[in-house]
Amino acid sequence: MLLWLFLLFTLVPMLELALLLELGGRVGVLPTVAFVAGAGMLGAWLARRQGVRAVQTVRLEMAAGRMPTDALLDGLLVLVGAVLLITPGVLTDALGLALLLPPVRRGIRRLLKKWVAARMHLVVVSSEGAFEGAGPRAGRKSPSVILDAEVIPTKPTPAAGEPRDPPGANR
């Protein structure tokens, strides 16, 4: 992890600086600054648009009673793309803009799902027994697990007009 952070905060800025200097040497300083500023403005507009779309999709999925997994991943990828666009540089702008394009996000989302599924272990417990639901052991039956539970009876809610227990009384 420390190596990744070192690479992220040292090599990426050095690469960005080299790319900016090379671009500035080939096309000039003003066009290079205009490119970086234009990419940032375009990215901000796209990030806002795609972010609003992702939030709307999350709301629609939740209203329909479905888990909005894809929409949440899209929102996360839009956020990462926006952060990359805020960071000045050619490479980060290109990566940020790519993350704001729906076809690119679909592909990355697919890869992320596979990566997470390979590292996740899910066990579904039902009256039939326990089954491995995801991960490397998907589909295999797990040894039965016995859960100890206790039912605690409660008093029925009184009908309208009947006296209620005072607050704090045990039910």
Secondary structure, 3 states (H helix, E strand, C coil): CHHHHHHHHHHHHHHHHHHHHHHHHHHCHHHHHHHHHHHHHHHHHHHHHHHHHHHHHHHHHHHCCCCCHHHHHHHHHHHHHHHHHHCCCHHHHHHHHHHCCHHHHHHHHHHHHHHHHHHCCEEEEECCEEEEEECCCCCCEECCCCCCCCCCCCCCCCCCCCCCCCCCCCC
